[in-house]
Amino acid sequence: MAKALQYILLFNSLFFIASTVVGQELHKHFELTESKEIDKIELKVSTKAGKTFLNAVDVTQPLLILGASENDVAASSFKIEKIRNIQKVNAELTCKSHMGLNFTESVANDFFSSSDQVHDIWQINLSEHQAYDLNLSYLMGDANVDLSRLAIQRLKIKSASADVKISYSESIMNSVAMDTFFVKVNFGNIEVKSLNYALAKEIIAEVGFGTISIDCGTDWQMHSRVTASVGAGNLNILLPPKEIPVIIRINNSPLCNIKMGQNFEKIGHNIFGNQAYIDNPDESMEFLLDVGMGSIAFENR
């Protein structure tokens, strides 16, 4: 009864969001009704425009996708395939007005569209009782990915010209160790809050002309490696507390700009470590950075 009430309240809150933003009700576009004999769901989602929300819900239903208009159902496509105990879902979400929209058009829309343009809304509900691999691609628009209470084994997020926010709003650790946390941006922006809650062994960031901002968080509990490449864009990193050992290795060019954090000492050719690393290099956080014409900035907490 409590779970049912929570789900009703969540749907009502989403209806309020839809009503206040675009004046439309949210409708069911796709669902997986049960997770019997499924160990993991590999979910691939792509959107072309609008506002997208992804978060956990306390229900047994492993996946529910809601959209802003009933008439858009025919424009989206969904493919499902089960291989042994893994359920694969591929969801391409789009309304009819954005069918055929490509990357060049999305960049032009970002520059020339008016701010009061009506947006689509997509709401993706994932069960906090299910393990997932997530592969999310956003062409344009805005996306809010809240990973609190979810069990994410692999995460891959790409932005063409969209603004994407990745957070753990409830400050709850990923319930499993994450193998890879991958983010890539072309012309858009990706903001990562409290990366420490991901429990990720490998973090990969790729920047074209846009910006990726990463807040490493305050409580780093494992040895992790951050591998990043920056073309002509920006990578901003808010470091963990000074008590966490950090080593930074940089492959740079004469055309780039590097701003190192305070209290980092040069300990080799293009290698820098903080005092905690110099005192105890074990269980460190390691950055491997490659930058062309772009900018990398480290900021102390």
Backbone hydrogen bonds, N-H to C=O, Kabsch-Sander energy under -0.5 kcal/mol:
donor,donor_aa,acceptor,acceptor_aa,energy
5,L,1,M,-2.4
6,Q,2,A,-2.3
7,Y,3,K,-2.3
8,I,4,A,-2.3
9,L,5,L,-2.5
10,L,6,Q,-2.3
11,F,7,Y,-2.6
12,N,8,I,-2.5
13,S,9,L,-2.3
14,L,10,L,-2.2
15,F,11,F,-2.4
16,F,12,N,-2.0
17,I,13,S,-2.1
18,A,14,L,-2.8
19,S,15,F,-2.7
20,T,16,F,-2.4
21,V,17,I,-2.2
22,V,18,A,-2.2
23,G,18,A,-1.3
24,Q,18,A,-1.3
27,H,67,G,-3.6
29,H,65,I,-3.2
30,F,65,I,-1.6
32,L,63,L,-2.4
33,T,31,E,-0.5
38,I,35,S,-2.0
39,D,37,E,-0.6
39,D,85,N,-2.7
40,K,85,N,-1.4
41,I,131,A,-2.2
42,E,40,K,-0.5
42,E,87,Q,-2.6
43,L,41,I,-0.9
43,L,133,D,-2.8
44,K,42,E,-0.6
44,K,89,V,-3.0
45,V,43,L,-0.5
45,V,135,N,-2.6
46,S,91,A,-2.2
47,T,137,S,-2.2
48,K,93,L,-1.0
51,K,120,D,-3.3
52,T,142,D,-2.2
53,F,122,W,-2.9
54,L,144,N,-2.4
55,N,124,I,-1.9
57,V,126,L,-2.3
59,V,57,V,-1.7
63,L,32,L,-1.1
64,L,125,N,-1.8
65,I,30,F,-2.9
66,L,123,Q,-3.0
67,G,27,H,-3.1
68,A,121,I,-0.9
72,D,69,S,-1.2
73,V,70,E,-1.6
75,A,72,D,-1.3
76,S,72,D,-1.1
76,S,73,V,-0.7
77,S,92,E,-2.0
79,K,90,N,-2.3
81,E,88,K,-2.3
83,I,81,E,-0.5
83,I,86,I,-2.7
84,R,82,K,-0.6
86,I,83,I,-2.1
87,Q,40,K,-2.4
87,Q,85,N,-0.5
88,K,81,E,-3.6
88,K,86,I,-0.6
89,V,42,E,-2.7
90,N,79,K,-2.9
91,A,44,K,-3.3
91,A,89,V,-0.5
92,E,77,S,-2.8
92,E,90,N,-0.5
93,L,46,S,-3.1
93,L,91,A,-0.7
94,T,92,E,-0.5
98,H,95,C,-1.6
99,M,96,K,-1.1
101,L,98,H,-1.9
106,S,102,N,-2.0
107,V,103,F,-2.0
108,A,104,T,-2.0
109,N,105,E,-2.5
110,D,106,S,-1.9
111,F,107,V,-1.5
112,F,108,A,-2.5
113,S,109,N,-2.5
117,Q,114,S,-1.3
122,W,51,K,-2.7
123,Q,66,L,-2.3
124,I,53,F,-3.3
125,N,64,L,-3.0
125,N,123,Q,-0.6
126,L,55,N,-2.4
126,L,124,I,-0.5
127,S,62,P,-1.1
128,E,57,V,-1.9
130,Q,127,S,-1.2
132,Y,151,A,-2.5
133,D,41,I,-2.3
134,L,154,R,-2.8
135,N,43,L,-2.5
136,L,156,K,-3.2
137,S,45,V,-2.7
138,Y,158,K,-2.6
139,L,47,T,-2.5
142,D,50,G,-2.6
143,A,163,D,-2.4
144,N,52,T,-2.9
145,V,143,A,-0.5
145,V,165,K,-3.4
146,D,54,L,-2.9
146,D,144,N,-0.7
147,L,145,V,-0.7
147,L,167,S,-2.9
150,L,147,L,-1.8
151,A,130,Q,-0.8
152,I,150,L,-0.7
153,Q,132,Y,-3.1
153,Q,151,A,-0.6
154,R,132,Y,-0.8
155,L,180,T,-2.6
156,K,134,L,-2.1
157,I,182,F,-2.4
158,K,136,L,-2.6
159,S,184,K,-2.6
160,A,138,Y,-2.7
161,S,139,L,-2.4
162,A,138,Y,-0.6
163,D,141,G,-2.4
164,V,162,A,-0.6
164,V,189,N,-3.0
165,K,143,A,-2.6
166,I,191,E,-3.2
167,S,145,V,-2.6
171,S,168,Y,-2.1
174,N,197,Y,-3.4
175,S,150,L,-1.3
178,M,198,A,-0.6
178,M,199,L,-1.7
179,D,153,Q,-3.0
180,T,153,Q,-0.8
181,F,202,E,-2.8
182,F,155,L,-2.7
182,F,180,T,-0.6
183,V,204,I,-2.6
184,K,157,I,-2.1
185,V,206,E,-2.5
186,N,159,S,-2.2
187,F,160,A,-3.5
188,G,160,A,-1.1
189,N,162,A,-2.1
190,I,211,T,-2.4
191,E,164,V,-2.9
192,V,213,S,-3.3
193,K,166,I,-2.9
193,K,191,E,-0.5
195,L,215,D,-2.8
196,N,216,C,-0.7
197,Y,194,S,-1.6
198,A,195,L,-1.9
199,L,196,N,-1.2
201,K,178,M,-2.1
202,E,179,D,-1.2
203,I,225,R,-2.9
204,I,181,F,-2.9
205,A,227,T,-2.4
206,E,183,V,-2.1
207,V,229,S,-2.7
208,G,185,V,-2.1
209,F,186,N,-2.6
210,G,186,N,-1.6
211,T,188,G,-1.9
212,I,234,N,-2.2
213,S,190,I,-2.7
214,I,236,N,-3.1
215,D,192,V,-2.6
216,C,214,I,-0.7
216,C,238,L,-2.6
221,Q,219,D,-0.6
224,S,222,M,-0.5
224,S,284,S,-0.8
225,R,201,K,-2.1
226,V,286,E,-3.6
227,T,203,I,-3.1
227,T,225,R,-0.6
228,A,226,V,-0.5
228,A,288,L,-2.6
229,S,205,A,-2.1
230,V,290,D,-2.7
231,G,207,V,-2.5
232,A,208,G,-2.3
233,G,208,G,-1.0
234,N,210,G,-2.4
235,L,295,S,-2.4
236,N,212,I,-2.6
237,I,297,A,-2.9
238,L,214,I,-3.1
239,L,237,I,-0.8
239,L,299,E,-2.7
244,I,241,P,-2.2
247,I,285,M,-2.2
248,I,272,F,-3.3
249,R,287,F,-2.9
250,I,270,N,-2.4
251,N,289,L,-2.9
252,N,250,I,-0.6
256,C,253,S,-1.5
257,N,294,G,-1.9
259,K,296,I,-2.7
260,M,258,I,-0.6
264,F,261,G,-0.8
265,E,273,G,-2.9
267,I,265,E,-0.6
267,I,271,I,-2.2
268,G,271,I,-1.0
270,N,268,G,-0.6
271,I,268,G,-1.5
272,F,248,I,-2.8
273,G,265,E,-2.3
274,N,246,V,-1.9
275,Q,263,N,-0.6
278,I,274,N,-2.1
279,D,275,Q,-2.3
280,N,276,A,-2.0
284,S,281,P,-0.7
285,M,245,P,-2.8
286,E,224,S,-2.5
286,E,284,S,-0.6
287,F,247,I,-2.6
288,L,226,V,-3.3
289,L,249,R,-3.0
289,L,287,F,-0.5
290,D,228,A,-2.3
291,V,251,N,-2.2
292,G,230,V,-2.6
293,M,231,G,-1.7
294,G,231,G,-1.3
295,S,233,G,-2.3
296,I,257,N,-2.6
297,A,235,L,-2.5
298,F,259,K,-2.9
299,E,237,I,-2.6
